[in-house]
Amino acid sequence: MPIPVIIPALFPGMLCEKLYGGLPEMSPGAGVLAAISTTMFGHLVRVLATGKSYDNVDPRKQVAESSSQESGGLISRAQAAHLNGWEDLIMFGTATSLAISTGVQRDVVGKIATLHTIARVGFNIAYLTCTTKSLSWIRTMFFLLAYICNTKLLALSQ
């Protein structure tokens, strides 16, 4: 496991209140709904990128067979962003549920949910548009920010 992924897990307090304190608060339920929406965004882009040739009978086969050259690789990047969204949604949903059920202040959960949403929107945009290795770090930073939000919620639930 790479060091940047281990650090937030070991030090979940690194997401300081200064980073999320001034953000508007969303309800925890709206945060989960936003996480579902950002997860489905990649799927929507993939469907739109395939255009009229979208195979609704066997869409997974179509993604597997689409070349990385097709649509400039947009189809495969959109699918990857979609799959990563599902991975994140499991952790965010669990962390949010634990935070609420253990009595973490609702406004704190709401502000972290807002920051998580910003991070996931940024992640999706970066995944779809940053197509060179020299720009891929942008996507990683958004991923880490969302990951840190999740670990912060888990840490507050203790």
Residue pairs with C-beta under 8 A, 6 or more apart in sequence:
4 140
4 144
5 144
5 147
7 14
8 14
8 15
8 144
8 147
8 148
8 151
9 151
12 148
12 151
12 152
12 154
12 155
13 152
13 155
14 148
15 112
15 115
15 148
15 149
15 151
15 152
19 115
20 111
20 112
20 114
20 115
20 149
21 111
23 111
23 114
23 115
23 118
24 111
24 114
25 106
25 107
25 110
25 111
25 114
26 34
26 110
26 113
26 114
26 117
27 106
27 110
27 113
28 96
28 99
28 100
28 106
28 109
28 110
28 113
30 113
31 92
31 96
31 109
31 110
31 113
31 114
31 116
31 117
32 92
32 93
32 96
32 113
34 113
34 116
34 117
34 120
35 85
35 88
35 89
35 92
35 93
35 116
35 117
35 120
36 89
38 85
38 117
38 120
38 121
38 123
38 124
39 82
39 85
39 86
39 88
39 89
40 82
40 85
41 81
41 82
41 85
41 124
42 78
42 79
42 80
42 81
42 82
42 83
42 84
42 85
42 124
42 127
42 128
43 78
43 79
43 82
45 74
45 78
45 81
45 128
46 63
46 74
46 75
46 78
46 79
46 82
47 54
49 71
49 74
49 75
49 78
50 62
50 66
50 71
50 75
54 62
55 61
55 62
63 75
63 76
63 79
66 75
66 76
68 76
72 131
73 131
74 128
77 127
77 128
77 131
78 127
78 128
80 127
81 123
81 124
81 127
81 128
84 123
84 127
84 143
85 120
85 124
88 120
88 146
88 147
88 150
91 147
91 150
92 116
92 146
92 149
92 150
92 153
95 150
95 151
95 153
95 154
95 157
96 109
96 113
96 153
98 153
98 154
98 157
99 109
99 153
99 154
99 156
99 157
100 106
100 109
101 157
102 156
102 157
102 158
104 153
104 156
104 157
108 156
109 153
109 156
112 149
112 152
112 153
113 149
115 145
115 149
116 146
116 149
116 150
119 142
119 143
119 145
119 146
119 149
120 142
120 146
122 142
122 145
123 139
123 142
123 143
123 146
126 135
126 138
126 139
126 142
127 139
130 136
130 138
130 139
